[in-house]
Amino acid sequence: METSIVKSQAYGKDRVRVVRVVRHADGWQEIADYSVRCLLSGDQFESSYTKGDNKLVVATDSQKNTIFYLAKTLPAEKVMVPEVFASE
């Protein structure tokens, strides 16, 4: 019988659209509009692939909803720059 080895594992949610508009008092508006990819990886997910144990897996809809929550609740300066938003 042949055995398989999981060398690496990852999963996530792709193409989550983030749009944030900041309206300033003087009428000036800034907009951030980009797609986010959330990728979770690590050895702790191996049991999901080898034993069907999904207790450590975060549902992709939960990942998407977390991205939406952060985009709405973080201060504008942390959302307007994609690299800063990604680090949050």
HUFENMO-V64822 format. One record per residue. N is the residue number from 0. RES is the residue in one small letter. SS is DSSP state (a for helix, b for strand, c for the rest). PSI is psi in whole degrees, -180 to 180 (none if undefined). OMEGA is omega in whole degrees, 0 to 359 (NA if undefined). Layout:
BEGIN
n=N res=RES ss=SS psi=PSI omega=OMEGA
n=N res=RES ss=SS psi=PSI omega=OMEGA
END
This chain:
BEGIN
n=0 res=m ss=c psi=134 omega=179
n=1 res=e ss=c psi=142 omega=176
n=2 res=t ss=c psi=150 omega=179
n=3 res=s ss=c psi=148 omega=177
n=4 res=i ss=c psi=132 omega=177
n=5 res=v ss=c psi=111 omega=182
n=6 res=k ss=c psi=-40 omega=176
n=7 res=s ss=c psi=154 omega=181
n=8 res=q ss=c psi=141 omega=179
n=9 res=a ss=b psi=153 omega=175
n=10 res=y ss=b psi=169 omega=179
n=11 res=g ss=b psi=-164 omega=181
n=12 res=k ss=b psi=133 omega=182
n=13 res=d ss=b psi=157 omega=175
n=14 res=r ss=b psi=45 omega=173
n=15 res=v ss=b psi=116 omega=185
n=16 res=r ss=b psi=126 omega=179
n=17 res=v ss=b psi=125 omega=175
n=18 res=v ss=b psi=126 omega=178
n=19 res=r ss=b psi=128 omega=179
n=20 res=v ss=b psi=131 omega=175
n=21 res=v ss=b psi=120 omega=180
n=22 res=r ss=b psi=124 omega=180
n=23 res=h ss=c psi=158 omega=183
n=24 res=a ss=c psi=-30 omega=182
n=25 res=d ss=c psi=8 omega=179
n=26 res=g ss=c psi=-11 omega=179
n=27 res=w ss=c psi=138 omega=179
n=28 res=q ss=b psi=139 omega=174
n=29 res=e ss=b psi=145 omega=178
n=30 res=i ss=b psi=137 omega=171
n=31 res=a ss=b psi=129 omega=182
n=32 res=d ss=b psi=108 omega=180
n=33 res=y ss=b psi=167 omega=178
n=34 res=s ss=b psi=139 omega=183
n=35 res=v ss=b psi=141 omega=172
n=36 res=r ss=b psi=125 omega=177
n=37 res=c ss=b psi=116 omega=183
n=38 res=l ss=b psi=120 omega=177
n=39 res=l ss=b psi=133 omega=180
n=40 res=s ss=b psi=163 omega=178
n=41 res=g ss=c psi=162 omega=182
n=42 res=d ss=a psi=-25 omega=182
n=43 res=q ss=a psi=-16 omega=180
n=44 res=f ss=a psi=-2 omega=183
n=45 res=e ss=a psi=-40 omega=181
n=46 res=s ss=a psi=-24 omega=177
n=47 res=s ss=a psi=-35 omega=182
n=48 res=y ss=a psi=-32 omega=186
n=49 res=t ss=a psi=-28 omega=185
n=50 res=k ss=c psi=-3 omega=181
n=51 res=g ss=c psi=21 omega=181
n=52 res=d ss=c psi=104 omega=186
n=53 res=n ss=c psi=18 omega=185
n=54 res=k ss=c psi=-22 omega=179
n=55 res=l ss=c psi=-5 omega=184
n=56 res=v ss=c psi=131 omega=175
n=57 res=v ss=c psi=124 omega=182
n=58 res=a ss=c psi=144 omega=183
n=59 res=t ss=a psi=-31 omega=175
n=60 res=d ss=a psi=-34 omega=176
n=61 res=s ss=a psi=-37 omega=176
n=62 res=q ss=a psi=-46 omega=180
n=63 res=k ss=a psi=-45 omega=181
n=64 res=n ss=a psi=-34 omega=176
n=65 res=t ss=a psi=-41 omega=177
n=66 res=i ss=a psi=-46 omega=178
n=67 res=f ss=a psi=-43 omega=180
n=68 res=y ss=a psi=-46 omega=180
n=69 res=l ss=a psi=-41 omega=180
n=70 res=a ss=a psi=-32 omega=182
n=71 res=k ss=a psi=-36 omega=190
n=72 res=t ss=a psi=-21 omega=179
n=73 res=l ss=c psi=153 omega=175
n=74 res=p ss=c psi=148 omega=185
n=75 res=a ss=a psi=-40 omega=182
n=76 res=e ss=a psi=-19 omega=177
n=77 res=k ss=a psi=-13 omega=181
n=78 res=v ss=a psi=-30 omega=187
n=79 res=m ss=c psi=-23 omega=179
n=80 res=v ss=c psi=115 omega=185
n=81 res=p ss=a psi=-39 omega=182
n=82 res=e ss=a psi=-36 omega=178
n=83 res=v ss=a psi=-43 omega=179
n=84 res=f ss=a psi=-41 omega=181
n=85 res=a ss=a psi=-32 omega=182
n=86 res=s ss=a psi=-14 omega=178
n=87 res=e ss=c psi=none omega=NA
END
